[in-house]
Amino acid sequence: MTNLGRRGLSGLIAAGGVLAVQTARAAPKEVEPRSIEKEADAAAAYHLDFGDPKRYSQMLDNARNHLAAYDYDTMALRIVFVAHAAGIKFFLKTLDGTPWAGETLDPDFVARLNGIAAFGLQVLLCRLTFEKNNIPLDQARTEAWIQSVPSGIATVSALQNKGFSYIKIG
């Protein structure tokens, strides 16, 4: 078993408290990319603009492995997923009424994502993608660590300018 360390363990406890609280928000809170801080020694922006479940599964594995390399220490590593285009589908409450309505997603994805979120993951969803596809923003999941940004691609660029490493899967 990996030694989490004092900072990693306290991050896990704090994140667990956040996960335990259900929010009553109807839609993810919108944040401005300029307000996002690196807040760790290393930070990575995972660019999720694809809808392929196999690639998404690989991305979840890579993020978990990334965290393991830093002993799950939230002060050492910060991970942000930026989702736009077909990538938003992995963060919707339902695919009904979307371009992906006929698809079924692996229910294990939610559990795996929640496991990563326990270590400070932030997910940023592109509002423009919702608008372009006529998907109400309140169809997105509402965990506190899931937020929206005006533009996903602009956010990827902004995070790189703040020192986040760019990660693309596939």
Phi, psi and omega in degrees: 000142181286137175281113183290331184080163184298312183292321180294318180295317179293327176295320178297315180297315179296316180294322178299322177296321178294318181293329182288338181270120176276134180267155180256013181293144178277333181213158178300143176293139177272136176238154176267136179306327181294342180273352182277127182250154180293313173053020177203165179299321179231150179213148181223138174253111176273120184269114185243091179241020184239158180248008182286116181300327179293319177293321179296319177299318177297321179297318178298318177298315181297319179296318178297316178296323177300312178298318181299323179297338178252021180054033178056028182272111183290346176273342181267328184219135174238131179242134175235131171262128175248116184246131172213178184053220183294346180295339181291338187299335181285355183237019179263150176292323179210153177268358179302136177076014179243169175298348183251022187304327182277356184269158174235131179260147178299121180297341177294337179303320182296314180297318180294318179296316179299324177297320178289320181299332178299345181247035170089011178303140171238130177250129180243121182256137182283116178297323180299324177296317178299314181297313182300324182263009180053043177253122178297137180299335179285002173276350177283151175298157191241020176300148184300334181274000173256121181227172176244156176229155181302318182219126179294313184292323177295326179291320177303314180296316181299320180293322176299320179294339179267004178100006176284134173287145180267126179236128176232130182263137174096000000 
